[in-house]
Amino acid sequence: MDHLAPHDVMVVFLALAALLASAKFAGELVKKFNQPSVLGEIIAGILLGPTVLGHYRPGVYALLFPHTGPVALVLDGITAISVVFFLLTAGIEIDLASIFRQGKSALLVSSFGMVVPFGFGFAAAGLFPRFLGADDGTDRLVFALFIGTALSISALPVVARILMDLGLLTTEMGTIVMSSAMCDDLVGWILFGLVLGMMNPHADAGHGIRHTIVLVLGFAVLMLTVGRWLIHKILPFIQAHTTWPGGVLGFIFSLTLASAAFAEYAGIHTVFGAFITGAAVGESAHLRERTSEHIHQIVTNVFAPLFFASIGLHTNFVTNFHPGVTGVILGVACLGKILGAGWGARLGGMDMRTAIGVGMAMNARGAMEMILGILALQAGLIHESMFVALVVMALVTSLISAPAIRMLIQDKKKFSLKDIVSSELFLPNLTSDTKNGVLKEMCDIAAPLVGNAPERFFRLVSERERVTSSGWRAGVAVPYARVDGLLRPLVAIGKTEKGIDFGSRDGRPARLIVLILTPDNQSQHDLLADAGQLFSQKEMVDRALAANSFVELAAALNAPVK
Amino acid sequence: MDHLAPHDVMVVFLALAALLASAKFAGELVKKFNQPSVLGEIIAGILLGPTVLGHYRPGVYALLFPHTGPVALVLDGITAISVVFFLLTAGIEIDLASIFRQGKSALLVSSFGMVVPFGFGFAAAGLFPRFLGADDGTDRLVFALFIGTALSISALPVVARILMDLGLLTTEMGTIVMSSAMCDDLVGWILFGLVLGMMNPHADAGHGIRHTIVLVLGFAVLMLTVGRWLIHKILPFIQAHTTWPGGVLGFIFSLTLASAAFAEYAGIHTVFGAFITGAAVGESAHLRERTSEHIHQIVTNVFAPLFFASIGLHTNFVTNFHPGVTGVILGVACLGKILGAGWGARLGGMDMRTAIGVGMAMNARGAMEMILGILALQAGLIHESMFVALVVMALVTSLISAPAIRMLIQDKKKFSLKDIVSSELFLPNLTSDTKNGVLKEMCDIAAPLVGNAPERFFRLVSERERVTSSGWRAGVAVPYARVDGLLRPLVAIGKTEKGIDFGSRDGRPARLIVLILTPDNQSQHDLLADAGQLFSQKEMVDRALAANSFVELAAALNAPVK
């Protein structure tokens, strides 16, 4: 039996460790700037790939990511499994019912948002095939269909992420965009399945297309009707007769692997099978949230980063960057999507600003685009310059989406405690043993930070304190005051071993004191509400009290209580 | 760049689907017979491997699991990653602190439980190397050390599982066995790391051993002291500054992959690195339960089954089964472990029966044994007959452990509701609208099942009902009675749309009626307590009320409320 030699095993693990560690690091870093983590993950791959590491340290690059031999094959296999798992979770997120629930508006946005960019892309590829890199041997029709499809899809996970970050996910606009993006995803993947099938070298032209249409539509329709119904019936049976959630997890993953194998056999790539299976599984009300949570967390945090980082390994993003091709693709993609989806939104009765906002949201391509690009590159349908153009287009459209929507639709960012606490204002060892003493101590530290007199802060806080006592229950006190002229809210968190009487209802002395100072009533309201939510949980209070450093405190505030 | 051809991709996914689906199915099946799931997973692999599928359907076998070429390499790589992930979770379960907490008894059990079987194994391999399959070229010392090590380890996950099933995990005996098994695991893996290092072809004999001892001990000691401390410091920092649990998951998996690569580089195999890393990570109080739960669920339900099933692919378990070798290994293994660990337990002050029980519990080998076996087989240290003997020994010791302990230490099995409910006694549509009518309806179905008169059942239940009203809160009523002459408890679950007055404290009419009939007070007490625990959760009541079939009801009862 063929086995990996010890050296190969070492290289495989080293390569995976390097990919995962740098992808997660870069992904978290870009999140700090409110960008989707996939951006960082791809940049990490570009840094480790031929573009940077391969250019400056070709020896290290060749050791870690050999282009041929067992290691290359194993890494290719692991990437294939990673993307299949990722598409499974993407499919689970699709909510078929909600697409229909949104009715007319969603249908308008999604159909216009697909047809217009598809038409633009198809036309561009049909008119200038050579410029866009189609070889003489390439089937022009397939090429044009591919470009059209590539420009017409939206990336559900990225769109969801952007709307969530902007606080728009549950608004009417948000649900319409989400439903339309789901619909686009579904139709886009079916279209792409067709394009891939048409490239299938085993099938001859005419017969191939019919055969593929039957297979793709047949698989999608069967899986989403009969398959969905069967899964819905089987899941409670599995939950009743096997250990939970082990049996369900085994079932879902086995089914996904089998569907992926079938889709590949049918000539329409593994990812399509995984995506449709995910959509069918995710529909069942019997799939418990905790089961899908396990899948989601491990896949999005381990397998997806591995896959997205591996994108950067495929080519040199500098030498293959063709400004003309990239510009055309980017321009056509944005124009088509924003016009199309915006037009649909207008027809659905939205005002102009919101309609353009919808267009901008739908314009984010993200992950799906790149999966399409890789498959087309591997199938020899597109050149590396077009692949780079698609990846860049996906990144840029994802990047501009959030700021553009923010500009169009004024959103009021909510203030949250964990974003405002700072290490200077964490006072783990308060020394006073009276209420006023403690408040003075905290104002003494807080006021100079913003060039204010401690006396003024203390006066405002203690005035407020006279009106309502700030002792909450379970040993928490939250004194607060509005301070005119502050530029930003301040939150000081103090701990005392002694326990100070803040007049709480349960009579318990306060050991955790959260002082909130804000320039206006809005942020004060937000912060009080946030503190109320956080510290109503006993475990959170315990964690905060146990924190001996600011890092531990921030860790406690940042993670939800189980 | 080397890529998998579409056909190879298809085969990889098909092979993985077949392995996972059959491993999970067989694993769940043997669990029904109170056996560890690893047993079923290995049997599934044997069925798919050369032993059965390869023998009867060689064509299908050769298609699914080719011995050479890209598919073999990719499957080997995925197996290598699966076992590394499995050892990570095994390491996380190790609780270093508790080993020391148990003090003398645990140390006696663990040291005698290692030294005696190690001595027996070493002696047997030293005296009869040819019989046990050592070639002329094999280093006799290394071979004897390997056999000694292989017989001396215990399998923590299997031991834990057996104790849990017997309800002994939290008893004094249970904690001592667990601490000793952890200690054995740790020392066993360090020993095995040494043996593997000594086989390292790159190092020459004398220098090799010293070099390996330094590397293995150095890695283990550094990781469990400095590494552990660093991880404990870094985890809250990651939790504070990254999304949760994504950042932590990325960190743990990156670290594991890197440690695995380092261990392989040092010549002491990836699994050792993963196990020690898991032990170090699991020690940190900052590792949240939910984070390790995500890892645990996906790894034990997806990757571990893949790995254990793949064991069966390595060889033909019929042609390579050598009764003599297997018998010797099995006999020496059981004798050494039971005597050694039992002796240690006696010295620690346990009575004879409990001491033998401890020996039987420690005797379960399970997963770890087979990982050792595979690595030694791949390294050419042992023959296939010895590999089969080790796998059989691991299976048999795991199998006999639970029944033997059960015989030695009488345990009273608790009755639980979910084991007793049956489809005949699920009445989703009660028609009466009075309490007595509903009770009659249920007795009418229940009594004939056990050859009793419905009138008798109804009389007993309504007598009991006059003493205390059986209406609980939130729409649940639990009427019950003791029925002399029953051979087993009966539980009938009925639902009614109407809502019947059962005199509950909150005044709400009952819609879910759980009728409990038992032969004795013991089982009645257990079942009432179980019902109380289950239906104090509102979500569980809702789920039971929403169940329209027995399968849905069983699913609801079987899975914990989130």
Interface residues (C-beta under 8 A of the other chain):
Chain A: M1 D2 H3 L4 P6 V9 M10 V11 V12 F13 L14 L16 A17 L20 A21 A23 K24 G27 E28 K31 S37 H67 T68 G69 P70 A72 L73 V74 D76 G77 I78 A80 I81 V84 L235 P236 F237 Q239 A240 H241 T242 T243 W244 P245 G246 G247 L249 G250 F251 F253 S254 L255 L257 A258 A260 A261 E264 Y265 G267 T270 H286 R288 E289 R290 E293 H294 I295 Q297 I298 T300 N301 V302 P305 H314 Q378 S549 V551 E552 A554 A555 N558 A559 P560 K562
Chain B: M1 D2 H3 L4 P6 V9 M10 V11 V12 F13 L14 L16 A17 L20 A21 A23 K24 F25 G27 E28 K31 S37 H67 T68 G69 P70 A72 L73 V74 D76 G77 I78 A80 I81 V84 L235 P236 F237 Q239 A240 H241 T242 T243 W244 P245 G246 G247 L249 G250 F251 F253 S254 L255 L257 A258 A260 A261 E264 Y265 G267 T270 H286 R288 E289 R290 E293 H294 I295 Q297 I298 T300 N301 V302 P305 H314 Q378 S549 V551 E552 A554 A555 N558 A559 P560 K562
